[in-house]
Amino acid sequence: MARILILGAGISGHTVARYLGKWLKDSPHRITVVSPNPNWNWIPSNIWVGVGEMTEKQVTFALKPIYKKLGVEFRLARALSIHPDGDAEHASPYVTIEYTEAGRQGEHEMVEYDYLVNATGPKLNFGATPGLGPDGGHTLSVCTPAHALEANQHLQETIAAMKAGAAKTFVIGTGHGMCTCQGAAFEYIYNIDHSLRKAGVRDKARLVWISNEYELGDFGMGGVHIKRGGYITSGKVFAESMMVERGIEWITRAHVSKIEPGLIHYELLDGTTGELAFDFAMLIPPFAGVPLQAFDKSNADITTQLFAPNGFMKVDADYGVKPYEDWAPSDWPRTYQTPDYPNIFAVGIAFAPPHLISKPMKSINGTPINPTPPRTGMPSAAIGKAVATSIRDMLAGASAPTQTASLAEIGAACVASTGSDIFKGTAATMTVFPVVPDYDTYPDYGRDMNLTFGEIGLAGHWMKYILHHVFIYQAKLRPGWSILPD
């Protein structure tokens, strides 16, 4: 019997759990999921919660009943430390967890494992920028359902003031020079625009996009060229045209350095600084790894052996320091297995990227201002399924991982809502293949232009809405879930 321990139950961790649960249900193997959150959240639809188009109940569901169907044990707890060699009292490797559920809160336990999957996702690092975030800061967020509900409350209050005649400034974007997940903010600003038009107050609003991207449409992927209407155009032109059409201003190459009530301070790549007054601001924070420590058999700290300085777990990537010009698609991990412990994997946001995808840049003051690599959504699910397959095959006798999911070999699809309405709403639909550009294989644009394209329209909104229900249906393990695309 093997014990499989999965830390985290977001998109990637839940993908690992549901596939292994299905494949190993009638076997003697035991699967345990540890997560501090009792609910699963379809994060892409938090955008709609943040403008009042969906409720928290529509984007979340309880995990424990779902895992019970598969015979998967669920523990409401957070992981504190990994002991991959065991210790003097424990021959088996284990993870120390701390319970967060009522009645056991603060209680510690050592959970032994034969295979460990780190799917802890990101720490929302609001503290990286003074004044950033809804908890003790001066900006809003849509990163969690609770954050999105708070954002919508402020939005409705702001719209009410505008209906009474007040003019308001909205600032949406990234709250630090090294943020990722520009897509969430990108989608949210268009939903704000749509909501203001729907309320009849768009003429009283100034909308400003602020981002650490070198150009609009970078998205942490080094920019992208897309096929649209039979022509190839840059993501920059695609994104700029959308903003111009809606009267949205933009500031790029920006590091938000401090936020005071109603005032954003920022530094640009050229070293100049600026201030931007706001009435409503939603800024995505940078991500860091969830705090985890690691110890060897003698209880010596080996955290730096397993984790990169940003807290993400090292896997089968090339972490050697080399010039940007020498970066290669082969640098990126394929199996997500840790180098020193073949029974440990890291999936989704929890793995450490070997380097940026976009070109690294610093201001003349030495401030890094460049998007970090995206690894959410479709890539997270693909990585999770690949690791689940490898573990299943290794349990059956395979000596090494059997499945790969390198970001340099897989694509991603993104459907970004630009207004939620069954008849008037639209969405920007984009596919990219591969995520990490490969100029050796695709010398012109780094990507396969037959699989990299973009459009905007009502059909995209219908697709976004349908996918919301399809993915929640799948995550709830409804009949036929495993034949649906991840």
C-alpha positions as semicolon CSV with decimal commas, in nm:
position;residue;x (nm);y (nm);z (nm)
1;M;0,000;0,000;0,000
2;A;0,128;0,347;-0,092
3;R;0,034;0,669;0,085
4;I;-0,010;0,966;-0,148
5;L;-0,022;1,307;0,017
6;I;-0,141;1,613;-0,177
7;L;-0,084;1,957;-0,024
8;G;-0,339;2,199;-0,165
9;A;-0,670;2,162;-0,345
10;G;-0,676;2,437;-0,604
11;I;-0,701;2,371;-0,976
12;S;-0,378;2,169;-0,995
13;G;-0,401;1,985;-0,664
14;H;-0,767;1,898;-0,716
15;T;-0,682;1,766;-1,063
16;V;-0,422;1,532;-0,913
17;A;-0,664;1,419;-0,642
18;R;-0,960;1,349;-0,866
19;Y;-0,766;1,152;-1,125
20;L;-0,572;0,946;-0,871
21;G;-0,895;0,899;-0,675
22;K;-1,065;0,761;-0,986
23;W;-0,776;0,539;-1,093
24;L;-0,689;0,404;-0,747
25;K;-1,035;0,388;-0,591
26;D;-1,046;0,009;-0,567
27;S;-0,680;-0,031;-0,479
28;P;-0,521;-0,053;-0,132
29;H;-0,342;0,280;-0,189
30;R;-0,444;0,573;0,032
31;I;-0,481;0,932;-0,088
32;T;-0,491;1,226;0,152
33;V;-0,551;1,589;0,060
34;V;-0,449;1,865;0,301
35;S;-0,586;2,215;0,246
36;P;-0,654;2,511;0,478
37;N;-0,959;2,599;0,269
38;P;-1,273;2,382;0,300
39;N;-1,399;2,496;-0,041
40;W;-1,286;2,466;-0,399
41;N;-1,297;2,793;-0,593
42;W;-1,321;2,839;-0,969
43;I;-1,094;3,142;-0,954
44;P;-1,154;3,275;-1,310
45;S;-1,516;3,351;-1,220
46;N;-1,417;3,561;-0,917
47;I;-1,409;3,841;-1,175
48;W;-1,787;3,817;-1,205
49;V;-1,830;3,807;-0,827
50;G;-1,627;4,128;-0,817
51;V;-1,887;4,311;-1,030
52;G;-2,197;4,151;-0,877
53;E;-2,277;3,920;-1,167
54;M;-2,223;3,602;-0,962
55;T;-2,245;3,504;-0,598
56;E;-1,981;3,330;-0,389
57;K;-2,196;3,015;-0,392
58;Q;-2,181;3,003;-0,772
59;V;-1,800;2,988;-0,778
60;T;-1,728;2,758;-0,481
61;F;-1,830;2,421;-0,337
62;A;-1,732;2,211;-0,035
63;L;-1,443;1,972;-0,098
64;K;-1,498;1,708;0,172
65;P;-1,817;1,554;0,021
66;I;-1,649;1,538;-0,321
67;Y;-1,346;1,352;-0,189
68;K;-1,569;1,117;0,009
69;K;-1,707;0,989;-0,323
70;L;-1,357;0,881;-0,423
71;G;-1,247;0,748;-0,087
72;V;-0,995;1,032;-0,060
73;E;-0,925;1,156;0,292
74;F;-0,952;1,532;0,339
75;R;-0,787;1,724;0,621
76;L;-0,864;2,089;0,682
77;A;-0,514;2,201;0,771
78;R;-0,205;2,382;0,645
79;A;0,132;2,223;0,583
80;L;0,418;2,358;0,796
81;S;0,724;2,147;0,716
82;I;0,844;1,860;0,498
83;H;1,070;1,586;0,632
84;P;1,165;1,390;0,318
85;D;1,404;1,154;0,504
86;G;1,192;1,109;0,816
87;D;1,380;1,163;1,141
88;A;1,522;0,971;1,435
89;E;1,174;0,860;1,541
90;H;1,011;0,820;1,198
91;A;1,155;0,592;0,931
92;S;0,907;0,721;0,672
93;P;0,905;1,071;0,522
94;Y;0,632;1,293;0,660
95;V;0,478;1,640;0,656
96;T;0,388;1,832;0,969
97;I;0,045;1,992;0,938
98;E;-0,152;2,232;1,154
99;Y;-0,530;2,195;1,163
100;T;-0,746;2,496;1,085
101;E;-1,088;2,339;1,141
102;A;-1,297;2,430;1,443
103;G;-1,233;2,203;1,738
104;R;-0,883;2,110;1,622
105;Q;-0,748;2,454;1,537
106;G;-0,376;2,479;1,609
107;E;-0,336;2,106;1,660
108;H;-0,027;1,959;1,490
109;E;0,006;1,618;1,327
110;M;0,272;1,428;1,132
111;V;0,132;1,275;0,812
112;E;0,354;1,008;0,655
113;Y;0,371;0,962;0,280
114;D;0,526;0,754;0,004
115;Y;0,448;1,013;-0,265
116;L;0,410;1,385;-0,198
117;V;0,255;1,640;-0,435
118;N;0,310;2,005;-0,345
119;A;0,012;2,194;-0,489
120;T;0,003;2,468;-0,228
121;G;-0,033;2,746;-0,486
122;P;0,076;3,102;-0,411
123;K;0,097;3,321;-0,109
124;L;-0,071;3,649;-0,202
125;N;0,220;3,874;-0,117
126;F;0,038;4,201;-0,049
127;G;0,313;4,294;0,195
128;A;0,559;4,341;-0,091
129;T;0,411;4,687;-0,154
130;P;0,327;4,914;0,142
131;G;-0,045;4,988;0,144
132;L;-0,138;4,715;-0,106
133;G;-0,441;4,493;-0,053
134;P;-0,775;4,486;0,125
135;D;-0,642;4,364;0,460
136;G;-0,485;4,668;0,619
137;G;-0,412;4,829;0,283
138;H;-0,593;5,073;0,058
139;T;-0,670;4,867;-0,254
140;L;-0,906;4,586;-0,345
141;S;-0,853;4,236;-0,483
142;V;-1,043;3,963;-0,668
143;C;-0,799;3,684;-0,582
144;T;-1,043;3,509;-0,345
145;P;-1,425;3,501;-0,327
146;A;-1,417;3,710;-0,007
147;H;-1,195;3,969;-0,175
148;A;-1,422;3,976;-0,480
149;L;-1,732;4,029;-0,265
150;E;-1,564;4,323;-0,094
151;A;-1,459;4,466;-0,430
152;N;-1,817;4,450;-0,556
153;Q;-1,946;4,620;-0,243
154;H;-1,709;4,910;-0,305
155;L;-1,799;4,912;-0,673
156;Q;-2,172;4,942;-0,602
157;E;-2,109;5,220;-0,349
158;T;-1,896;5,404;-0,604
159;I;-2,160;5,365;-0,876
160;A;-2,423;5,503;-0,636
161;A;-2,206;5,810;-0,576
162;M;-2,163;5,853;-0,951
163;K;-2,537;5,836;-1,005
164;A;-2,558;6,121;-0,756
165;G;-2,325;6,323;-0,979
166;A;-1,972;6,245;-0,854
167;A;-1,684;6,178;-1,093
168;K;-1,459;5,885;-0,999
169;T;-1,120;5,743;-1,101
170;F;-1,075;5,367;-1,124
171;V;-0,726;5,215;-1,132
172;I;-0,688;4,848;-1,217
173;G;-0,371;4,647;-1,276
174;T;-0,068;4,509;-1,094
175;G;0,054;4,626;-0,755
176;H;0,426;4,552;-0,786
177;G;0,703;4,540;-1,043
178;M;0,727;4,160;-1,032
179;C;0,360;4,059;-1,048
180;T;0,215;3,780;-1,252
181;C;-0,151;3,714;-1,339
182;Q;-0,203;4,032;-1,540
183;G;-0,490;3,847;-1,707
184;A;-0,715;3,868;-1,401
185;A;-0,673;4,245;-1,376
186;F;-0,703;4,279;-1,756
187;E;-1,036;4,100;-1,743
188;Y;-1,158;4,293;-1,442
189;I;-1,105;4,639;-1,592
190;Y;-1,328;4,550;-1,886
191;N;-1,597;4,420;-1,654
192;I;-1,576;4,745;-1,459
193;D;-1,616;4,935;-1,786
194;H;-1,917;4,720;-1,878
195;S;-2,077;4,767;-1,534
196;L;-2,036;5,145;-1,552
197;R;-2,194;5,156;-1,896
198;K;-2,478;4,934;-1,779
199;A;-2,536;5,172;-1,485
200;G;-2,531;5,474;-1,718
201;V;-2,235;5,642;-1,545
202;R;-1,942;5,563;-1,775
203;D;-1,917;5,933;-1,867
204;K;-1,834;6,013;-1,504
205;A;-1,549;5,763;-1,483
206;R;-1,180;5,775;-1,562
207;L;-1,043;5,421;-1,609
208;V;-0,667;5,368;-1,585
209;W;-0,471;5,048;-1,638
210;I;-0,134;5,026;-1,462
211;S;0,098;4,734;-1,524
212;N;0,454;4,606;-1,499
213;E;0,436;4,482;-1,860
214;Y;0,682;4,638;-2,102
215;E;0,398;4,670;-2,352
216;L;0,029;4,594;-2,334
217;G;-0,037;4,232;-2,422
218;D;0,285;4,094;-2,273
219;F;0,098;3,888;-2,008
220;G;0,426;3,755;-1,871
221;M;0,478;3,551;-2,189
222;G;0,720;3,786;-2,361
223;G;0,436;3,920;-2,572
224;V;0,252;3,724;-2,835
225;H;0,157;3,744;-3,201
226;I;-0,189;3,615;-3,287
227;K;-0,378;3,527;-3,599
228;R;-0,696;3,732;-3,619
229;G;-0,926;3,753;-3,919
230;G;-0,665;3,587;-4,136
231;Y;-0,395;3,838;-4,043
232;I;-0,114;3,816;-3,790
233;T;-0,102;4,100;-3,540
234;S;0,081;4,159;-3,214
235;G;-0,078;4,118;-2,873
236;K;0,019;4,480;-2,815
237;V;-0,202;4,602;-3,099
238;F;-0,481;4,364;-2,991
239;A;-0,476;4,490;-2,630
240;E;-0,430;4,857;-2,719
241;S;-0,722;4,851;-2,962
242;M;-0,949;4,709;-2,691
243;M;-0,852;4,986;-2,450
244;V;-0,880;5,265;-2,705
245;E;-1,226;5,146;-2,808
246;R;-1,340;5,171;-2,446
247;G;-1,165;5,493;-2,351
248;I;-0,927;5,327;-2,105
249;E;-0,591;5,493;-2,034
250;W;-0,282;5,288;-1,961
251;I;0,052;5,313;-1,781
252;T;0,298;5,031;-1,851
253;R;0,655;4,954;-1,737
254;A;0,542;5,052;-1,387
255;H;0,636;4,931;-1,040
256;V;0,385;5,038;-0,775
257;S;0,610;5,132;-0,485
258;K;0,363;5,259;-0,223
259;I;-0,007;5,318;-0,180
260;E;-0,162;5,576;0,046
261;P;-0,535;5,639;0,087
262;G;-0,649;5,753;-0,256
263;L;-0,294;5,782;-0,397
264;I;-0,069;5,537;-0,583
265;H;0,305;5,602;-0,604
266;Y;0,489;5,432;-0,890
267;E;0,828;5,415;-1,059
268;L;0,875;5,366;-1,433
269;L;1,142;5,170;-1,614
270;D;1,315;5,494;-1,714
271;G;1,360;5,579;-1,345
272;T;1,099;5,853;-1,329
273;T;0,832;5,845;-1,063
274;G;0,468;5,944;-1,059
275;E;0,154;5,962;-0,852
276;L;-0,196;5,854;-0,948
277;A;-0,501;5,955;-0,748
278;F;-0,786;5,703;-0,728
279;D;-1,129;5,648;-0,582
280;F;-1,140;5,274;-0,657
281;A;-0,830;5,058;-0,709
282;M;-0,799;4,683;-0,765
283;L;-0,435;4,578;-0,793
284;I;-0,317;4,217;-0,819
285;P;-0,036;4,137;-0,570
286;P;0,287;3,954;-0,651
287;F;0,298;3,584;-0,569
288;A;0,539;3,403;-0,339
289;G;0,557;3,042;-0,233
290;V;0,349;2,934;0,065
291;P;0,586;2,929;0,367
292;L;0,714;2,574;0,404
293;Q;1,031;2,451;0,570
294;A;1,222;2,130;0,501
295;F;1,441;1,926;0,738
296;D;1,664;1,622;0,690
297;K;1,683;1,314;0,910
298;S;1,905;1,490;1,165
299;N;1,661;1,784;1,175
300;A;1,901;2,014;0,988
301;D;1,727;2,279;0,779
302;I;1,735;2,190;0,406
303;T;1,472;2,443;0,295
304;T;1,707;2,603;0,042
305;Q;1,776;2,260;-0,106
306;L;1,408;2,201;-0,187
307;F;1,288;2,556;-0,245
308;A;1,397;2,857;-0,446
309;P;1,440;3,191;-0,263
310;N;1,085;3,294;-0,362
311;G;0,944;2,993;-0,176
312;F;0,848;2,786;-0,481
313;M;0,968;2,426;-0,499
314;K;1,256;2,328;-0,726
315;V;1,178;2,060;-0,982
316;D;1,345;1,916;-1,294
317;A;1,430;2,254;-1,445
318;D;1,759;2,421;-1,530
319;Y;1,808;2,675;-1,252
320;G;2,156;2,772;-1,363
321;V;2,218;3,145;-1,393
322;K;2,280;3,245;-1,755
323;P;2,217;3,542;-1,984
324;Y;1,871;3,604;-2,127
325;E;2,005;3,528;-2,475
326;D;2,094;3,175;-2,361
327;W;1,753;3,089;-2,214
328;A;1,599;2,791;-2,389
329;P;1,268;2,600;-2,391
330;S;1,460;2,300;-2,257
331;D;1,522;2,493;-1,933
332;W;1,159;2,437;-1,833
333;P;1,052;2,138;-1,623
334;R;0,884;1,843;-1,790
335;T;0,800;1,594;-1,513
336;Y;0,780;1,829;-1,208
337;Q;0,974;1,577;-1,000
338;T;1,218;1,720;-0,745
339;P;1,587;1,650;-0,821
340;D;1,684;1,494;-0,487
341;Y;1,362;1,316;-0,394
342;P;1,196;1,123;-0,678
343;N;0,881;1,071;-0,471
344;I;0,812;1,447;-0,444
345;F;0,644;1,655;-0,715
346;A;0,535;2,020;-0,735
347;V;0,248;2,125;-0,959
348;G;0,072;2,443;-1,068
349;I;0,195;2,766;-0,917
350;A;0,389;2,572;-0,649
351;F;0,681;2,485;-0,877
352;A;0,969;2,729;-0,923
353;P;1,010;2,858;-1,280
354;P;1,373;2,848;-1,397
355;H;1,356;3,209;-1,514
356;L;1,119;3,466;-1,661
357;I;0,955;3,427;-2,001
358;S;0,949;3,801;-2,063
359;K;1,284;3,976;-2,090
360;P;1,423;4,072;-1,747
361;M;1,444;4,447;-1,697
362;K;1,537;4,692;-1,422
363;S;1,485;5,062;-1,389
364;I;1,792;5,284;-1,382
365;N;1,742;5,278;-1,004
366;G;1,786;4,899;-1,003
367;T;1,417;4,814;-0,948
368;P;1,308;4,495;-1,132
369;I;1,005;4,573;-1,347
370;N;0,904;4,264;-1,540
371;P;0,611;4,019;-1,530
372;T;0,681;3,679;-1,380
373;P;0,566;3,366;-1,567
374;P;0,196;3,270;-1,563
375;R;0,116;2,911;-1,459
376;T;-0,253;2,928;-1,374
377;G;-0,564;2,781;-1,533
378;M;-0,518;2,540;-1,823
379;P;-0,142;2,482;-1,771
380;S;-0,202;2,404;-1,402
381;A;-0,460;2,139;-1,491
382;A;-0,235;1,989;-1,760
383;I;0,056;1,968;-1,515
384;G;-0,168;1,816;-1,247
385;K;-0,300;1,544;-1,478
386;A;0,051;1,461;-1,604
387;V;0,183;1,418;-1,249
388;A;-0,120;1,210;-1,148
389;T;-0,058;0,982;-1,447
390;S;0,311;0,947;-1,362
391;I;0,237;0,854;-1,000
392;R;-0,021;0,598;-1,111
393;D;0,231;0,442;-1,349
394;M;0,511;0,448;-1,090
395;L;0,281;0,266;-0,848
396;A;0,233;0,006;-1,122
397;G;0,609;-0,042;-1,159
398;A;0,741;0,239;-1,378
399;S;1,085;0,347;-1,264
400;A;1,041;0,715;-1,358
401;P;0,766;0,962;-1,447
402;T;0,587;0,861;-1,765
403;Q;0,409;1,185;-1,854
404;T;0,537;1,534;-1,928
405;A;0,378;1,878;-1,945
406;S;0,649;2,132;-2,019
407;L;0,522;2,486;-2,072
408;A;0,749;2,487;-2,376
409;E;0,552;2,194;-2,520
410;I;0,191;2,268;-2,424
411;G;-0,045;2,551;-2,506
412;A;-0,299;2,753;-2,314
413;A;-0,638;2,897;-2,390
414;C;-0,774;3,208;-2,221
415;V;-1,127;3,345;-2,243
416;A;-1,134;3,687;-2,077
417;S;-1,477;3,835;-2,018
418;T;-1,518;4,198;-2,117
419;G;-1,871;4,229;-1,982
420;S;-2,117;3,974;-1,842
421;D;-2,449;3,985;-2,026
422;I;-2,605;3,707;-2,230
423;F;-2,686;3,946;-2,516
424;K;-2,448;4,242;-2,472
425;G;-2,149;4,083;-2,303
426;T;-1,832;4,003;-2,493
427;A;-1,506;3,820;-2,428
428;A;-1,156;3,819;-2,568
429;T;-1,063;3,464;-2,666
430;M;-0,695;3,376;-2,710
431;T;-0,500;3,055;-2,756
432;V;-0,122;3,034;-2,735
433;F;0,100;2,740;-2,835
434;P;0,343;2,688;-2,676
435;V;0,331;2,902;-2,361
436;V;0,711;2,940;-2,357
437;P;0,817;3,058;-2,704
438;D;1,040;2,827;-2,908
439;Y;1,224;3,019;-3,180
440;D;1,415;2,713;-3,296
441;T;1,093;2,534;-3,391
442;Y;0,894;2,846;-3,484
443;P;1,157;3,099;-3,599
444;D;0,918;3,377;-3,706
445;Y;0,714;3,432;-3,390
446;G;0,826;3,162;-3,145
447;R;0,485;2,996;-3,160
448;D;0,271;2,792;-3,396
449;M;0,052;3,050;-3,567
450;N;-0,203;2,784;-3,664
451;L;-0,267;2,731;-3,292
452;T;-0,214;3,089;-3,168
453;F;-0,504;3,318;-3,242
454;G;-0,742;3,568;-3,084
455;E;-1,089;3,713;-3,133
456;I;-1,333;3,925;-2,937
457;G;-1,712;3,907;-2,944
458;L;-2,036;3,781;-2,797
459;A;-1,960;3,418;-2,887
460;G;-1,655;3,434;-2,662
461;H;-1,875;3,544;-2,373
462;W;-2,107;3,249;-2,428
463;M;-1,801;3,022;-2,431
464;K;-1,673;3,177;-2,106
465;Y;-2,011;3,124;-1,941
466;I;-2,040;2,765;-2,065
467;L;-1,686;2,683;-1,952
468;H;-1,766;2,817;-1,605
469;H;-2,037;2,552;-1,570
470;V;-1,840;2,277;-1,747
471;F;-1,537;2,311;-1,520
472;I;-1,742;2,324;-1,201
473;Y;-1,939;2,022;-1,323
474;Q;-1,610;1,841;-1,382
475;A;-1,459;1,947;-1,049
476;K;-1,770;1,819;-0,867
477;L;-1,715;1,476;-1,028
478;R;-2,049;1,475;-1,203
479;P;-2,124;1,182;-1,437
480;G;-1,876;1,168;-1,725
481;W;-1,641;1,425;-1,570
482;S;-1,324;1,242;-1,672
483;I;-1,400;1,261;-2,046
484;L;-1,432;1,640;-2,036
485;P;-1,123;1,848;-2,129
486;D;-0,920;1,988;-1,839
